[in-house]
Amino acid sequence: MELPSQQPSTQFLSLEESAKVDAALLSSPEKFLTRLTISSHKLLQHIAQDYNVTIENLTTQQIINWFEQDSKIRREQGIEASFLKW
């Protein structure tokens, strides 16, 4: 799996989605978990696309491998070359 060396900045939660979560009748911890779940879903979609599989067919090992690869790219090429910008 190779990630492109230059990726546009990825926003995992749009302003509209964030506003919808804010408007939901949820506690602060529930809103946090909702945001995390939406963001995780989008990241899993990206990982599945990289492996050319459906999210349902992603394995735990593929997810771990993807994170290891993105981390390696960040260490070796810098944060701008990695998918996750943290």
PDB file of N, CA, C and O in Angstrom:
ATOM      1  N   MET A   1       0.840  -1.171   0.000  1.00  0.00           N
ATOM      2  CA  MET A   1       0.000   0.000   0.000  1.00  0.00           C
ATOM      3  C   MET A   1       0.881   1.228   0.000  1.00  0.00           C
ATOM      4  O   MET A   1       1.762   1.360   0.849  1.00  0.00           O
ATOM      5  N   GLU A   2       0.656   2.129  -0.943  1.00  0.00           N
ATOM      6  CA  GLU A   2       1.390   3.377  -0.978  1.00  0.00           C
ATOM      7  C   GLU A   2       0.406   4.521  -0.892  1.00  0.00           C
ATOM      8  O   GLU A   2      -0.611   4.547  -1.584  1.00  0.00           O
ATOM      9  N   LEU A   3       0.730   5.466  -0.027  1.00  0.00           N
ATOM     10  CA  LEU A   3      -0.087   6.662   0.083  1.00  0.00           C
ATOM     11  C   LEU A   3       0.553   7.751  -0.759  1.00  0.00           C
ATOM     12  O   LEU A   3       1.779   7.827  -0.831  1.00  0.00           O
ATOM     13  N   PRO A   4      -0.240   8.590  -1.395  1.00  0.00           N
ATOM     14  CA  PRO A   4       0.334   9.689  -2.166  1.00  0.00           C
ATOM     15  C   PRO A   4       1.181  10.580  -1.266  1.00  0.00           C
ATOM     16  O   PRO A   4       0.872  10.759  -0.088  1.00  0.00           O
ATOM     17  N   SER A   5       2.256  11.140  -1.831  1.00  0.00           N
ATOM     18  CA  SER A   5       3.160  11.951  -1.018  1.00  0.00           C
ATOM     19  C   SER A   5       2.544  13.292  -0.640  1.00  0.00           C
ATOM     20  O   SER A   5       2.915  13.865   0.385  1.00  0.00           O
ATOM     21  N   GLN A   6       1.636  13.795  -1.420  1.00  0.00           N
ATOM     22  CA  GLN A   6       0.984  15.060  -1.088  1.00  0.00           C
ATOM     23  C   GLN A   6      -0.517  14.855  -1.023  1.00  0.00           C
ATOM     24  O   GLN A   6      -1.142  14.482  -2.015  1.00  0.00           O
ATOM     25  N   GLN A   7      -1.084  15.092   0.122  1.00  0.00           N
ATOM     26  CA  GLN A   7      -2.525  14.929   0.299  1.00  0.00           C
ATOM     27  C   GLN A   7      -3.119  16.281   0.708  1.00  0.00           C
ATOM     28  O   GLN A   7      -2.492  17.017   1.469  1.00  0.00           O
ATOM     29  N   PRO A   8      -4.294  16.613   0.225  1.00  0.00           N
ATOM     30  CA  PRO A   8      -4.944  17.811   0.735  1.00  0.00           C
ATOM     31  C   PRO A   8      -5.316  17.581   2.200  1.00  0.00           C
ATOM     32  O   PRO A   8      -5.514  16.445   2.631  1.00  0.00           O
ATOM     33  N   SER A   9      -5.404  18.649   2.937  1.00  0.00           N
ATOM     34  CA  SER A   9      -5.773  18.532   4.342  1.00  0.00           C
ATOM     35  C   SER A   9      -7.142  17.872   4.444  1.00  0.00           C
ATOM     36  O   SER A   9      -8.090  18.288   3.778  1.00  0.00           O
ATOM     37  N   THR A  10      -7.240  16.858   5.267  1.00  0.00           N
ATOM     38  CA  THR A  10      -8.478  16.106   5.398  1.00  0.00           C
ATOM     39  C   THR A  10      -9.203  16.536   6.654  1.00  0.00           C
ATOM     40  O   THR A  10      -8.625  16.555   7.740  1.00  0.00           O
ATOM     41  N   GLN A  11     -10.459  16.877   6.504  1.00  0.00           N
ATOM     42  CA  GLN A  11     -11.288  17.222   7.642  1.00  0.00           C
ATOM     43  C   GLN A  11     -12.249  16.061   7.835  1.00  0.00           C
ATOM     44  O   GLN A  11     -13.029  15.729   6.942  1.00  0.00           O
ATOM     45  N   PHE A  12     -12.185  15.450   9.008  1.00  0.00           N
ATOM     46  CA  PHE A  12     -12.982  14.266   9.246  1.00  0.00           C
ATOM     47  C   PHE A  12     -14.405  14.585   9.686  1.00  0.00           C
ATOM     48  O   PHE A  12     -15.268  13.709   9.643  1.00  0.00           O
ATOM     49  N   LEU A  13     -14.664  15.796  10.101  1.00  0.00           N
ATOM     50  CA  LEU A  13     -16.008  16.183  10.507  1.00  0.00           C
ATOM     51  C   LEU A  13     -16.294  17.549   9.895  1.00  0.00           C
ATOM     52  O   LEU A  13     -15.635  18.535  10.228  1.00  0.00           O
ATOM     53  N   SER A  14     -17.270  17.604   9.008  1.00  0.00           N
ATOM     54  CA  SER A  14     -17.594  18.872   8.352  1.00  0.00           C
ATOM     55  C   SER A  14     -18.267  19.810   9.358  1.00  0.00           C
ATOM     56  O   SER A  14     -18.724  19.381  10.417  1.00  0.00           O
ATOM     57  N   LEU A  15     -18.318  21.082   9.008  1.00  0.00           N
ATOM     58  CA  LEU A  15     -18.993  22.063   9.861  1.00  0.00           C
ATOM     59  C   LEU A  15     -20.468  21.717  10.009  1.00  0.00           C
ATOM     60  O   LEU A  15     -21.043  21.872  11.086  1.00  0.00           O
ATOM     61  N   GLU A  16     -21.081  21.248   8.923  1.00  0.00           N
ATOM     62  CA  GLU A  16     -22.498  20.868   8.963  1.00  0.00           C
ATOM     63  C   GLU A  16     -22.705  19.673   9.913  1.00  0.00           C
ATOM     64  O   GLU A  16     -23.636  19.663  10.718  1.00  0.00           O
ATOM     65  N   GLU A  17     -21.831  18.682   9.805  1.00  0.00           N
ATOM     66  CA  GLU A  17     -21.943  17.518  10.695  1.00  0.00           C
ATOM     67  C   GLU A  17     -21.730  17.917  12.146  1.00  0.00           C
ATOM     68  O   GLU A  17     -22.438  17.446  13.037  1.00  0.00           O
ATOM     69  N   SER A  18     -20.767  18.774  12.377  1.00  0.00           N
ATOM     70  CA  SER A  18     -20.494  19.242  13.731  1.00  0.00           C
ATOM     71  C   SER A  18     -21.696  19.998  14.304  1.00  0.00           C
ATOM     72  O   SER A  18     -22.048  19.836  15.473  1.00  0.00           O
ATOM     73  N   ALA A  19     -22.312  20.819  13.466  1.00  0.00           N
ATOM     74  CA  ALA A  19     -23.495  21.569  13.905  1.00  0.00           C
ATOM     75  C   ALA A  19     -24.646  20.612  14.239  1.00  0.00           C
ATOM     76  O   ALA A  19     -25.382  20.833  15.200  1.00  0.00           O
ATOM     77  N   LYS A  20     -24.795  19.557  13.447  1.00  0.00           N
ATOM     78  CA  LYS A  20     -25.844  18.572  13.723  1.00  0.00           C
ATOM     79  C   LYS A  20     -25.590  17.863  15.056  1.00  0.00           C
ATOM     80  O   LYS A  20     -26.520  17.627  15.827  1.00  0.00           O
ATOM     81  N   VAL A  21     -24.337  17.531  15.316  1.00  0.00           N
ATOM     82  CA  VAL A  21     -24.001  16.896  16.598  1.00  0.00           C
ATOM     83  C   VAL A  21     -24.280  17.870  17.731  1.00  0.00           C
ATOM     84  O   VAL A  21     -24.851  17.484  18.752  1.00  0.00           O
ATOM     85  N   ASP A  22     -23.888  19.121  17.566  1.00  0.00           N
ATOM     86  CA  ASP A  22     -24.137  20.139  18.601  1.00  0.00           C
ATOM     87  C   ASP A  22     -25.621  20.276  18.905  1.00  0.00           C
ATOM     88  O   ASP A  22     -26.005  20.475  20.057  1.00  0.00           O
ATOM     89  N   ALA A  23     -26.466  20.168  17.864  1.00  0.00           N
ATOM     90  CA  ALA A  23     -27.906  20.339  18.029  1.00  0.00           C
ATOM     91  C   ALA A  23     -28.583  19.102  18.624  1.00  0.00           C
ATOM     92  O   ALA A  23     -29.723  19.171  19.083  1.00  0.00           O
ATOM     93  N   ALA A  24     -27.883  17.987  18.613  1.00  0.00           N
ATOM     94  CA  ALA A  24     -28.474  16.742  19.118  1.00  0.00           C
ATOM     95  C   ALA A  24     -28.696  16.819  20.626  1.00  0.00           C
ATOM     96  O   ALA A  24     -27.956  17.492  21.344  1.00  0.00           O
ATOM     97  N   LEU A  25     -29.710  16.127  21.083  1.00  0.00           N
ATOM     98  CA  LEU A  25     -30.025  16.093  22.509  1.00  0.00           C
ATOM     99  C   LEU A  25     -29.145  15.046  23.194  1.00  0.00           C
ATOM    100  O   LEU A  25     -29.613  13.990  23.618  1.00  0.00           O
ATOM    101  N   LEU A  26     -27.860  15.375  23.286  1.00  0.00           N
ATOM    102  CA  LEU A  26     -26.871  14.474  23.858  1.00  0.00           C
ATOM    103  C   LEU A  26     -26.041  15.208  24.904  1.00  0.00           C
ATOM    104  O   LEU A  26     -25.897  16.429  24.854  1.00  0.00           O
ATOM    105  N   SER A  27     -25.502  14.455  25.842  1.00  0.00           N
ATOM    106  CA  SER A  27     -24.580  15.038  26.823  1.00  0.00           C
ATOM    107  C   SER A  27     -23.255  15.334  26.130  1.00  0.00           C
ATOM    108  O   SER A  27     -23.024  14.867  25.015  1.00  0.00           O
ATOM    109  N   SER A  28     -22.393  16.094  26.769  1.00  0.00           N
ATOM    110  CA  SER A  28     -21.078  16.404  26.190  1.00  0.00           C
ATOM    111  C   SER A  28     -20.274  15.141  25.886  1.00  0.00           C
ATOM    112  O   SER A  28     -19.708  15.037  24.798  1.00  0.00           O
ATOM    113  N   PRO A  29     -20.202  14.170  26.817  1.00  0.00           N
ATOM    114  CA  PRO A  29     -19.463  12.946  26.487  1.00  0.00           C
ATOM    115  C   PRO A  29     -20.085  12.194  25.300  1.00  0.00           C
ATOM    116  O   PRO A  29     -19.360  11.621  24.487  1.00  0.00           O
ATOM    117  N   GLU A  30     -21.408  12.193  25.198  1.00  0.00           N
ATOM    118  CA  GLU A  30     -22.078  11.529  24.083  1.00  0.00           C
ATOM    119  C   GLU A  30     -21.785  12.252  22.763  1.00  0.00           C
ATOM    120  O   GLU A  30     -21.604  11.606  21.731  1.00  0.00           O
ATOM    121  N   LYS A  31     -21.737  13.578  22.793  1.00  0.00           N
ATOM    122  CA  LYS A  31     -21.404  14.345  21.592  1.00  0.00           C
ATOM    123  C   LYS A  31     -19.973  14.047  21.154  1.00  0.00           C
ATOM    124  O   LYS A  31     -19.706  13.887  19.963  1.00  0.00           O
ATOM    125  N   PHE A  32     -19.051  13.972  22.120  1.00  0.00           N
ATOM    126  CA  PHE A  32     -17.672  13.636  21.798  1.00  0.00           C
ATOM    127  C   PHE A  32     -17.605  12.267  21.115  1.00  0.00           C
ATOM    128  O   PHE A  32     -16.959  12.119  20.078  1.00  0.00           O
ATOM    129  N   LEU A  33     -18.267  11.275  21.694  1.00  0.00           N
ATOM    130  CA  LEU A  33     -18.253   9.926  21.133  1.00  0.00           C
ATOM    131  C   LEU A  33     -18.894   9.898  19.742  1.00  0.00           C
ATOM    132  O   LEU A  33     -18.437   9.170  18.862  1.00  0.00           O
ATOM    133  N   THR A  34     -19.942  10.682  19.547  1.00  0.00           N
ATOM    134  CA  THR A  34     -20.591  10.763  18.237  1.00  0.00           C
ATOM    135  C   THR A  34     -19.633  11.339  17.207  1.00  0.00           C
ATOM    136  O   THR A  34     -19.523  10.805  16.104  1.00  0.00           O
ATOM    137  N   ARG A  35     -18.931  12.431  17.551  1.00  0.00           N
ATOM    138  CA  ARG A  35     -17.947  13.023  16.637  1.00  0.00           C
ATOM    139  C   ARG A  35     -16.834  12.016  16.315  1.00  0.00           C
ATOM    140  O   ARG A  35     -16.427  11.869  15.162  1.00  0.00           O
ATOM    141  N   LEU A  36     -16.359  11.335  17.344  1.00  0.00           N
ATOM    142  CA  LEU A  36     -15.306  10.337  17.156  1.00  0.00           C
ATOM    143  C   LEU A  36     -15.773   9.213  16.239  1.00  0.00           C
ATOM    144  O   LEU A  36     -15.014   8.750  15.388  1.00  0.00           O
ATOM    145  N   THR A  37     -17.009   8.777  16.407  1.00  0.00           N
ATOM    146  CA  THR A  37     -17.547   7.690  15.590  1.00  0.00           C
ATOM    147  C   THR A  37     -17.693   8.117  14.134  1.00  0.00           C
ATOM    148  O   THR A  37     -17.353   7.350  13.233  1.00  0.00           O
ATOM    149  N   ILE A  38     -18.184   9.307  13.892  1.00  0.00           N
ATOM    150  CA  ILE A  38     -18.316   9.808  12.520  1.00  0.00           C
ATOM    151  C   ILE A  38     -16.933   9.916  11.866  1.00  0.00           C
ATOM    152  O   ILE A  38     -16.745   9.495  10.725  1.00  0.00           O
ATOM    153  N   SER A  39     -15.979  10.478  12.592  1.00  0.00           N
ATOM    154  CA  SER A  39     -14.621  10.613  12.076  1.00  0.00           C
ATOM    155  C   SER A  39     -13.993   9.249  11.813  1.00  0.00           C
ATOM    156  O   SER A  39     -13.323   9.056  10.798  1.00  0.00           O
ATOM    157  N   SER A  40     -14.205   8.317  12.714  1.00  0.00           N
ATOM    158  CA  SER A  40     -13.658   6.962  12.550  1.00  0.00           C
ATOM    159  C   SER A  40     -14.247   6.286  11.318  1.00  0.00           C
ATOM    160  O   SER A  40     -13.538   5.600  10.581  1.00  0.00           O
ATOM    161  N   HIS A  41     -15.525   6.478  11.100  1.00  0.00           N
ATOM    162  CA  HIS A  41     -16.183   5.892   9.920  1.00  0.00           C
ATOM    163  C   HIS A  41     -15.535   6.410   8.645  1.00  0.00           C
ATOM    164  O   HIS A  41     -15.260   5.637   7.726  1.00  0.00           O
ATOM    165  N   LYS A  42     -15.291   7.715   8.585  1.00  0.00           N
ATOM    166  CA  LYS A  42     -14.664   8.299   7.400  1.00  0.00           C
ATOM    167  C   LYS A  42     -13.244   7.769   7.214  1.00  0.00           C
ATOM    168  O   LYS A  42     -12.827   7.506   6.086  1.00  0.00           O
ATOM    169  N   LEU A  43     -12.503   7.613   8.296  1.00  0.00           N
ATOM    170  CA  LEU A  43     -11.151   7.074   8.208  1.00  0.00           C
ATOM    171  C   LEU A  43     -11.185   5.617   7.755  1.00  0.00           C
ATOM    172  O   LEU A  43     -10.364   5.203   6.935  1.00  0.00           O
ATOM    173  N   LEU A  44     -12.119   4.844   8.278  1.00  0.00           N
ATOM    174  CA  LEU A  44     -12.242   3.449   7.842  1.00  0.00           C
ATOM    175  C   LEU A  44     -12.596   3.364   6.358  1.00  0.00           C
ATOM    176  O   LEU A  44     -12.130   2.462   5.661  1.00  0.00           O
ATOM    177  N   GLN A  45     -13.414   4.290   5.872  1.00  0.00           N
ATOM    178  CA  GLN A  45     -13.726   4.323   4.444  1.00  0.00           C
ATOM    179  C   GLN A  45     -12.449   4.536   3.635  1.00  0.00           C
ATOM    180  O   GLN A  45     -12.237   3.888   2.610  1.00  0.00           O
ATOM    181  N   HIS A  46     -11.609   5.444   4.102  1.00  0.00           N
ATOM    182  CA  HIS A  46     -10.352   5.720   3.404  1.00  0.00           C
ATOM    183  C   HIS A  46      -9.434   4.494   3.421  1.00  0.00           C
ATOM    184  O   HIS A  46      -8.861   4.130   2.394  1.00  0.00           O
ATOM    185  N   ILE A  47      -9.298   3.867   4.579  1.00  0.00           N
ATOM    186  CA  ILE A  47      -8.439   2.688   4.706  1.00  0.00           C
ATOM    187  C   ILE A  47      -8.955   1.559   3.802  1.00  0.00           C
ATOM    188  O   ILE A  47      -8.173   0.906   3.111  1.00  0.00           O
ATOM    189  N   ALA A  48     -10.258   1.339   3.811  1.00  0.00           N
ATOM    190  CA  ALA A  48     -10.849   0.300   2.967  1.00  0.00           C
ATOM    191  C   ALA A  48     -10.571   0.588   1.497  1.00  0.00           C
ATOM    192  O   ALA A  48     -10.256  -0.325   0.734  1.00  0.00           O
ATOM    193  N   GLN A  49     -10.683   1.831   1.103  1.00  0.00           N
ATOM    194  CA  GLN A  49     -10.410   2.209  -0.281  1.00  0.00           C
ATOM    195  C   GLN A  49      -8.948   1.925  -0.624  1.00  0.00           C
ATOM    196  O   GLN A  49      -8.656   1.430  -1.713  1.00  0.00           O
ATOM    197  N   ASP A  50      -8.022   2.236   0.299  1.00  0.00           N
ATOM    198  CA  ASP A  50      -6.602   1.946   0.068  1.00  0.00           C
ATOM    199  C   ASP A  50      -6.362   0.461  -0.161  1.00  0.00           C
ATOM    200  O   ASP A  50      -5.516   0.085  -0.972  1.00  0.00           O
ATOM    201  N   TYR A  51      -7.096  -0.376   0.544  1.00  0.00           N
ATOM    202  CA  TYR A  51      -6.948  -1.828   0.408  1.00  0.00           C
ATOM    203  C   TYR A  51      -7.886  -2.422  -0.644  1.00  0.00           C
ATOM    204  O   TYR A  51      -7.850  -3.624  -0.910  1.00  0.00           O
ATOM    205  N   ASN A  52      -8.715  -1.579  -1.233  1.00  0.00           N
ATOM    206  CA  ASN A  52      -9.671  -2.019  -2.249  1.00  0.00           C
ATOM    207  C   ASN A  52     -10.603  -3.116  -1.723  1.00  0.00           C
ATOM    208  O   ASN A  52     -10.838  -4.130  -2.381  1.00  0.00           O
ATOM    209  N   VAL A  53     -11.119  -2.879  -0.524  1.00  0.00           N
ATOM    210  CA  VAL A  53     -12.088  -3.788   0.098  1.00  0.00           C
ATOM    211  C   VAL A  53     -13.212  -2.944   0.690  1.00  0.00           C
ATOM    212  O   VAL A  53     -13.095  -1.723   0.792  1.00  0.00           O
ATOM    213  N   THR A  54     -14.288  -3.596   1.074  1.00  0.00           N
ATOM    214  CA  THR A  54     -15.352  -2.891   1.781  1.00  0.00           C
ATOM    215  C   THR A  54     -14.944  -2.729   3.244  1.00  0.00           C
ATOM    216  O   THR A  54     -14.087  -3.459   3.741  1.00  0.00           O
ATOM    217  N   ILE A  55     -15.553  -1.783   3.916  1.00  0.00           N
ATOM    218  CA  ILE A  55     -15.269  -1.599   5.347  1.00  0.00           C
ATOM    219  C   ILE A  55     -15.530  -2.897   6.098  1.00  0.00           C
ATOM    220  O   ILE A  55     -14.773  -3.269   6.994  1.00  0.00           O
ATOM    221  N   GLU A  56     -16.592  -3.575   5.731  1.00  0.00           N
ATOM    222  CA  GLU A  56     -16.956  -4.817   6.416  1.00  0.00           C
ATOM    223  C   GLU A  56     -15.877  -5.890   6.282  1.00  0.00           C
ATOM    224  O   GLU A  56     -15.757  -6.762   7.142  1.00  0.00           O
ATOM    225  N   ASN A  57     -15.101  -5.827   5.218  1.00  0.00           N
ATOM    226  CA  ASN A  57     -14.069  -6.832   4.993  1.00  0.00           C
ATOM    227  C   ASN A  57     -12.684  -6.419   5.476  1.00  0.00           C
ATOM    228  O   ASN A  57     -11.727  -7.183   5.351  1.00  0.00           O
ATOM    229  N   LEU A  58     -12.577  -5.220   6.023  1.00  0.00           N
ATOM    230  CA  LEU A  58     -11.294  -4.810   6.610  1.00  0.00           C
ATOM    231  C   LEU A  58     -10.989  -5.697   7.809  1.00  0.00           C
ATOM    232  O   LEU A  58     -11.874  -6.030   8.598  1.00  0.00           O
ATOM    233  N   THR A  59      -9.744  -6.066   7.928  1.00  0.00           N
ATOM    234  CA  THR A  59      -9.345  -6.857   9.093  1.00  0.00           C
ATOM    235  C   THR A  59      -8.634  -5.956  10.101  1.00  0.00           C
ATOM    236  O   THR A  59      -8.152  -4.873   9.767  1.00  0.00           O
ATOM    237  N   THR A  60      -8.585  -6.426  11.317  1.00  0.00           N
ATOM    238  CA  THR A  60      -7.855  -5.702  12.353  1.00  0.00           C
ATOM    239  C   THR A  60      -6.408  -5.499  11.915  1.00  0.00           C
ATOM    240  O   THR A  60      -5.852  -4.416  12.098  1.00  0.00           O
ATOM    241  N   GLN A  61      -5.800  -6.524  11.342  1.00  0.00           N
ATOM    242  CA  GLN A  61      -4.400  -6.426  10.924  1.00  0.00           C
ATOM    243  C   GLN A  61      -4.213  -5.393   9.820  1.00  0.00           C
ATOM    244  O   GLN A  61      -3.207  -4.684   9.810  1.00  0.00           O
ATOM    245  N   GLN A  62      -5.161  -5.293   8.890  1.00  0.00           N
ATOM    246  CA  GLN A  62      -5.054  -4.273   7.838  1.00  0.00           C
ATOM    247  C   GLN A  62      -5.106  -2.872   8.436  1.00  0.00           C
ATOM    248  O   GLN A  62      -4.362  -1.987   8.011  1.00  0.00           O
ATOM    249  N   ILE A  63      -5.970  -2.669   9.407  1.00  0.00           N
ATOM    250  CA  ILE A  63      -6.076  -1.354  10.046  1.00  0.00           C
ATOM    251  C   ILE A  63      -4.770  -1.022  10.764  1.00  0.00           C
ATOM    252  O   ILE A  63      -4.262   0.093  10.651  1.00  0.00           O
ATOM    253  N   ILE A  64      -4.231  -1.988  11.499  1.00  0.00           N
ATOM    254  CA  ILE A  64      -2.955  -1.780  12.194  1.00  0.00           C
ATOM    255  C   ILE A  64      -1.852  -1.482  11.182  1.00  0.00           C
ATOM    256  O   ILE A  64      -1.069  -0.550  11.365  1.00  0.00           O
ATOM    257  N   ASN A  65      -1.795  -2.280  10.114  1.00  0.00           N
ATOM    258  CA  ASN A  65      -0.772  -2.069   9.084  1.00  0.00           C
ATOM    259  C   ASN A  65      -0.884  -0.684   8.461  1.00  0.00           C
ATOM    260  O   ASN A  65       0.127  -0.029   8.206  1.00  0.00           O
ATOM    261  N   TRP A  66      -2.112  -0.240   8.215  1.00  0.00           N
ATOM    262  CA  TRP A  66      -2.315   1.074   7.617  1.00  0.00           C
ATOM    263  C   TRP A  66      -1.770   2.169   8.536  1.00  0.00           C
ATOM    264  O   TRP A  66      -1.079   3.080   8.081  1.00  0.00           O
ATOM    265  N   PHE A  67      -2.084   2.074   9.832  1.00  0.00           N
ATOM    266  CA  PHE A  67      -1.588   3.070  10.777  1.00  0.00           C
ATOM    267  C   PHE A  67      -0.063   3.031  10.878  1.00  0.00           C
ATOM    268  O   PHE A  67       0.583   4.075  10.972  1.00  0.00           O
ATOM    269  N   GLU A  68       0.510   1.827  10.858  1.00  0.00           N
ATOM    270  CA  GLU A  68       1.969   1.713  10.887  1.00  0.00           C
ATOM    271  C   GLU A  68       2.585   2.377   9.657  1.00  0.00           C
ATOM    272  O   GLU A  68       3.582   3.089   9.771  1.00  0.00           O
ATOM    273  N   GLN A  69       1.997   2.147   8.485  1.00  0.00           N
ATOM    274  CA  GLN A  69       2.506   2.736   7.251  1.00  0.00           C
ATOM    275  C   GLN A  69       2.384   4.254   7.270  1.00  0.00           C
ATOM    276  O   GLN A  69       3.320   4.953   6.882  1.00  0.00           O
ATOM    277  N   ASP A  70       1.249   4.770   7.714  1.00  0.00           N
ATOM    278  CA  ASP A  70       1.068   6.221   7.764  1.00  0.00           C
ATOM    279  C   ASP A  70       2.047   6.837   8.761  1.00  0.00           C
ATOM    280  O   ASP A  70       2.587   7.917   8.518  1.00  0.00           O
ATOM    281  N   SER A  71       2.273   6.161   9.870  1.00  0.00           N
ATOM    282  CA  SER A  71       3.232   6.636  10.866  1.00  0.00           C
ATOM    283  C   SER A  71       4.654   6.651  10.299  1.00  0.00           C
ATOM    284  O   SER A  71       5.417   7.586  10.541  1.00  0.00           O
ATOM    285  N   LYS A  72       5.001   5.612   9.546  1.00  0.00           N
ATOM    286  CA  LYS A  72       6.323   5.529   8.921  1.00  0.00           C
ATOM    287  C   LYS A  72       6.509   6.674   7.920  1.00  0.00           C
ATOM    288  O   LYS A  72       7.567   7.302   7.879  1.00  0.00           O
ATOM    289  N   ILE A  73       5.492   6.938   7.128  1.00  0.00           N
ATOM    290  CA  ILE A  73       5.546   8.047   6.164  1.00  0.00           C
ATOM    291  C   ILE A  73       5.763   9.357   6.901  1.00  0.00           C
ATOM    292  O   ILE A  73       6.582  10.177   6.486  1.00  0.00           O
ATOM    293  N   ARG A  74       5.030   9.562   7.999  1.00  0.00           N
ATOM    294  CA  ARG A  74       5.161  10.795   8.775  1.00  0.00           C
ATOM    295  C   ARG A  74       6.582  10.950   9.313  1.00  0.00           C
ATOM    296  O   ARG A  74       7.155  12.038   9.254  1.00  0.00           O
ATOM    297  N   ARG A  75       7.152   9.862   9.839  1.00  0.00           N
ATOM    298  CA  ARG A  75       8.514   9.912  10.403  1.00  0.00           C
ATOM    299  C   ARG A  75       9.556  10.162   9.314  1.00  0.00           C
ATOM    300  O   ARG A  75      10.480  10.953   9.503  1.00  0.00           O
ATOM    301  N   GLU A  76       9.407   9.489   8.182  1.00  0.00           N
ATOM    302  CA  GLU A  76      10.427   9.542   7.142  1.00  0.00           C
ATOM    303  C   GLU A  76      10.281  10.721   6.186  1.00  0.00           C
ATOM    304  O   GLU A  76      11.280  11.245   5.693  1.00  0.00           O
ATOM    305  N   GLN A  77       9.038  11.143   5.919  1.00  0.00           N
ATOM    306  CA  GLN A  77       8.812  12.179   4.905  1.00  0.00           C
ATOM    307  C   GLN A  77       8.197  13.459   5.465  1.00  0.00           C
ATOM    308  O   GLN A  77       8.102  14.464   4.759  1.00  0.00           O
ATOM    309  N   GLY A  78       7.787  13.425   6.714  1.00  0.00           N
ATOM    310  CA  GLY A  78       7.180  14.603   7.328  1.00  0.00           C
ATOM    311  C   GLY A  78       5.672  14.511   7.380  1.00  0.00           C
ATOM    312  O   GLY A  78       5.051  13.725   6.665  1.00  0.00           O
ATOM    313  N   ILE A  79       5.101  15.325   8.235  1.00  0.00           N
ATOM    314  CA  ILE A  79       3.664  15.273   8.496  1.00  0.00           C
ATOM    315  C   ILE A  79       2.829  15.564   7.251  1.00  0.00           C
ATOM    316  O   ILE A  79       1.741  15.010   7.092  1.00  0.00           O
ATOM    317  N   GLU A  80       3.325  16.418   6.378  1.00  0.00           N
ATOM    318  CA  GLU A  80       2.539  16.773   5.190  1.00  0.00           C
ATOM    319  C   GLU A  80       2.402  15.607   4.224  1.00  0.00           C
ATOM    320  O   GLU A  80       1.464  15.577   3.427  1.00  0.00           O
ATOM    321  N   ALA A  81       3.316  14.651   4.278  1.00  0.00           N
ATOM    322  CA  ALA A  81       3.256  13.482   3.392  1.00  0.00           C
ATOM    323  C   ALA A  81       2.313  12.405   3.919  1.00  0.00           C
ATOM    324  O   ALA A  81       1.862  11.552   3.155  1.00  0.00           O
ATOM    325  N   SER A  82       2.015  12.436   5.200  1.00  0.00           N
ATOM    326  CA  SER A  82       1.145  11.425   5.799  1.00  0.00           C
ATOM    327  C   SER A  82      -0.323  11.808   5.604  1.00  0.00           C
ATOM    328  O   SER A  82      -0.649  12.961   5.326  1.00  0.00           O
ATOM    329  N   PHE A  83      -1.191  10.820   5.757  1.00  0.00           N
ATOM    330  CA  PHE A  83      -2.626  11.089   5.629  1.00  0.00           C
ATOM    331  C   PHE A  83      -3.152  11.782   6.874  1.00  0.00           C
ATOM    332  O   PHE A  83      -3.879  12.772   6.784  1.00  0.00           O
ATOM    333  N   LEU A  84      -2.779  11.252   8.047  1.00  0.00           N
ATOM    334  CA  LEU A  84      -3.221  11.835   9.308  1.00  0.00           C
ATOM    335  C   LEU A  84      -2.274  12.964   9.698  1.00  0.00           C
ATOM    336  O   LEU A  84      -1.059  12.770   9.754  1.00  0.00           O
ATOM    337  N   LYS A  85      -2.816  14.110   9.959  1.00  0.00           N
ATOM    338  CA  LYS A  85      -2.011  15.305  10.250  1.00  0.00           C
ATOM    339  C   LYS A  85      -2.044  15.624  11.732  1.00  0.00           C
ATOM    340  O   LYS A  85      -2.621  16.632  12.139  1.00  0.00           O
ATOM    341  N   TRP A  86      -1.430  14.772  12.546  1.00  0.00           N
ATOM    342  CA  TRP A  86      -1.369  15.068  13.984  1.00  0.00           C
ATOM    343  C   TRP A  86       0.001  14.875  14.517  1.00  0.00           C
ATOM    344  O   TRP A  86       0.234  15.079  15.709  1.00  0.00           O
TER     345      TRP A  86
END
